[in-house]
Amino acid sequence: MKRTSRTPSDLSESLHQRLNSYTLAASAAGVGILALAQPAEAKIVYTKTYEVIGVNTTYNLDLNNDGIADFTLGYYHLSKASGTFRSVYALVPTGNAVEGAPGAHRFLAAALKRGTRISNRQRVTETNALMAYECDGKIRSCIGTTYFKGNWIDATNRYLGLKFTIKGKTHYGWARLTIPWLNVGFSVTLTGYAYETIPNKSIIAGKTHGGASLGALAAGSTALSSRQHKIRSK
């Protein structure tokens, strides 16, 4: 018996639309599953503040607000008949660190610009660090003269690079300060601080929030497929 050839027929428009909808839904579901399988996107916890650190006072910097000071910022002033010594400094608990480099007498904390990446590739110290100081007379090796040292003298909105631990894991953060010299001493103002919640992940100085997560991308894909389906159904 002779067979007759058959020409494939075109899919109906309604069936074509349904197949497209199923494909879009499957794609969106795939993105959602991928998002669940991936680690969470970086999250930066930022605290805006305005704290003036006065003469011979300190401020306990608690980056993750757990009631434990991660660093202590201070302003010290010693005045004697032989001279005067002023310093702005960061006290660093064991296991934590600030970014900087050795100076003539002490470790000098770096005054980072906005946009600088803070990570384990940068030079850090686990000791106390000077930010700015003035020496006059015969105090602290000042030999009958006045001089200023440190990276933070007259710094405006610069960033202190920080490394600290949460439950034994390393995190990175920053503190923003302004430290002008006013002829009669320093003025020290802390205007904000932040840290990265993901262990060992670097943070950008001045950045106050993380990027979009895969979960958000998945939600966006689902919303897009829904809009496309509505358009095709019209």
N, C-alpha and C positions, 0 to 999 in steps of 0.2 A: 504493500500500500504506500502510495506516494505521500510524503509529508509536506505540508504547506509551510512555507517560511513565515515567521511572525515578527513583526516590527515592534520593538519595545515601545510602549506608550509613555508619554510624559506623566510625571506625577501631578496629581491635582494640586491646585494652589493651596488649598487648606491643609493637605497632608504635608506639603513642602514647608509651610509655616510651622507646623507642629514639630517636624524633624529639626528645624532650626532652633526652636525653643528648647527641645531636649538637649541639643548639642551645647547651647549656651549654659543651660542649667548644670550639665555635667562638668563643663569647664569651670564654672564658678565653684562647684562642690570640690573640684580638684584643687583649686587654689586655697579653699578653706582648709582642706585636709593638710596641704603643704604648710599652711600657716600654723596649724596645731603641732606639726612635727618639728618646726623650727624653734630655736630659742627666742625668748622675748627680745624685742628691740630695746636699744639703749634708752634709759630713762634718767634724766638729770633732775635732781631735787635742788631747787634754788630757793634761797631765803633772802628776801630783801630786808635791809635794816639800815639804821643810821645810828651808829654808836661812836661817840667821841671818847677817846681814851686819854684821860687827863694825866697830869704830871704825877709820877710815882703811883700810878694805878695800873691794873691789869684787866684784861677781858678774856674770859674763857670761851674759846671758839669751839662750839659743839656742832660739827658739820651735819650729822645725821639726827640731831635733836633727841638723843637717847639719854640725856642727863649726864653724860661723861664728856669732859673736856678733851678734845682731840689735840688742841694746841692752845697756848696762852700767848696773847699779844700784850706787850707792855711798854711803858714809857718811864724810863728811869732818869732821875736828875740828882746829881751829887754836887754840892757847892761848898767849897772851903776857901780859906784865905789865900791858899796857894793856887786856886783855880777852880774850874767848873768842868763837869763831865755830864753830857746828856746822851741818852741812847734810846732808840726805838728797836725792839727786839721781838723775836718769836722763840718761846720755849717749846721744845719738841720732846714729847714723851718717848720712851724707848719703844722702838718698832715703827715709829712714824718718822716723817722726813719732810723737809722743805727744799725747794729747788734753789741752787746757787752755786757758789764756788769759793774756795779759800781766799781770804784777803791777807793783809800784812800781819794782822794779829788774831783775827777771828774769822769764822766762816761768814760770808756775806750773802744774804738772801737776794735772789734775783728779783728785779721789778719787771715782770713780764708785760708785754704789750697784748692788747686784745687780739685774739686769733691764734695765739701761740698754743701749740699742742703740749699738754702735760702728760707725760708717760714715764715708764721705767727706763726709757732710753736717755732721759735727761739726767744731768748730774744732781744728785740729792744728798742730803746729809741727815744723819740721825742724831745730831747734836744741836745745841742751841745756836741760833743764827742772829747776827746783827742786821738790821735793815738800814739804819742811818744813825750816825753819832757825831757829836761835836766834842772836841777836847781842847781845853784852854789851861795853860799854866803847866804845873808839874804833876798833874793827875793822869794816871794810866799812860805813862811814857810820853806825855806831851812835854816837850822841852822848851819852856818859855815862849810858846807860840800857840796859835789857834788854828786848828784844821778840822775839816769835815771829811767824813768817809762814809761809804755805803751807797748802794744803788737807789735808795729810796728818798734821797734828799730832793725836795721840791717835786716829787712824783705826784701826778694827778691821774686818778683812775687807772692805776697799774695793778697787776695781779700777782699774788703770792701763790706759787705752785705748791700743792700739798699732796702728800702721800700718807695714807693712814689705814688702819685695819678695822673691819667690822666682823666680829666672830671669827677672827683669825685669817680673814681674807683681805687682800690688798685692794684699796680703792683710791681713786685720784679725784682731786678737787681743787678749788681756787678760792681765794679771798680777795676782794677788791678794796683797796685803800688809797687814800690821798694824804700825803705827808709834806706840806709846805714848811719852809723855814720862815719864821716871822720875826727874825732879829732878836727876839727875846726867848726863843725856844721853838720847838717843833709843835705843829698841830697835827694830831693823828685822828683820822676819821675812817671807820669801817662802813662801807655802804652796801655790802652784799657778799654772799658766799654760796657755793654750790658744790655738789659732788656727783659722781657717776655711780649708779646703783649696781651696775654689772662689775663683778670683781675683775681686776687687771685690765680693764678697758680704759683707754686714755680719754681725756676730756679737753675741750678747747676753752682756753681762757676767755671768759665773758659769755660763753654759751649758757643759756638758761633753760633749754628744753631739748629733748631728743627728737629724732626723725620719725616718720610714719612707720608703723609696724606692719608686718605681713598680715596680721589680722585685719588691720584697717584696709589694706589693699584687697583682701578677700571680700570684705564687706562692700568695697567700692565696685568690685567685679560683679557681685550679686546684684547690686543696685543698677549697674549698667545693663546687665542681661535683662532685668525686669523692664527697664525703659525700652530696650530694643524690642522685647516681646510685645509691649503695648503698641509701639509704632507699627509693627508688622500686622497686628491684629486689627488695625483701623481699616 
